[in-house]
Amino acid sequence: MQLQRAPAFQRGDWPALRHLSCWYVRKDCWGQGVAGELVHWAINHALSHPMIYRTEAACDVMNVASARMMEKAGMSQGALLRRYLFHPNVSDEPRDAFLYSKVR
């Protein structure tokens, strides 16, 4: 599996940094533990940074598998975000999402 690096904030951008997680898993890899392994690694790696105190991820309210996986990774559901995510393959309208987080 190849990970691509997203643009990062510079050290002086925020006094306390957050880490926002985002992942997409190919359909032929679903159910193999790929996302769970990645999420555990990303959370632990992010929270090991001395300037990161919170890691966040969001999932569509209908995506029960992702919500369960985030809870298994130690994240807690914190908010319902109305009309937050776009899924062009599901709807042309923004969809509601649950926000999950883990803090140290």
N, C-alpha and C positions, 0 to 999 in steps of 0.2 A: 504494500500500500504506500502511495506517495502522498505526503502532506505538502500543501502549498502555504507559504507564509503570507499572512495578511499584513497590510500596512500597520505599523506599530506607533504608539505614542512615544514621544521623546520623554526622557526623565523629568524635565521641568514643566511638562504640559499641565499636569494636575498635581495637587499636593498629595493625594492618595489615589492610587490607580485601581481601576476595576478591570477585570478580564471578562470579555464577552465571548462565549463559546458559540461556534456555528459549525455544523457538520452536515454532510450529505453522504449517504451510503447508497451505492448502486443496488438496485433491486435484487440482483443475483447474489448479493452478499448479505441480505437480510436474514436474521435469525441465527447468525454465526458468531455473535458476540463481538463483532468488529467495532461497532459504535460504543458499546459498553467499555471495552478496553481503551479506546481512544479517549472517552470522556473521563474515565478514572485518571489516566495519565495527564491529560490537559489540566484537570482541576488541581491535582497534586503539584504539577510543575508550576502552574500560575501562582498558587498560594505559597510556594516556597520562595518566591521573589519577595524581597524585603519591602517593596513599595506597593504590593498588591494585597489588598485586604478582603476583596470580594470577587467572586466569579459568578457570572450570570449566563443563562441560556433560556431561550424561549421555544415553545413548540405549539403547534396548532391545537386548539382545544379538543379536536377529534383524534389526535394522534396519541392514543393511549399507550402504545409501545414506547414512544420516546419519553413520555411523562414517567412511566414506570422505571425506565432505565435511568433517568436523572435522579429519581428518588433512591434507587439502589446505589447510585454513586455518592449519596450523602447530601444531595441538594434538597432544599425545601421549597414548596410552592409558595410564592410570595404575593402574586398579583394576577389579576385578569386584565389583560391589555386589549381593549376594544379596537377592532379593525386595525391590527398591528402588522400582520404578515401577508405577503402576496404569494399566492400559489397559482400561477397562470394555468397549470394543468388541472386545477380543481375549480377555480372561480376567477372571474374578471374583477371581482370586488375584494378589498382587503378583508382578512379573516381574523377572528379573535384568537388570542394566544394566551397561554399561561407562562408567567415568568418564574423561573426557578433560580435559586442562588445558594451559594455556600460561602460562609465567611470564616475568617480565622481571628 
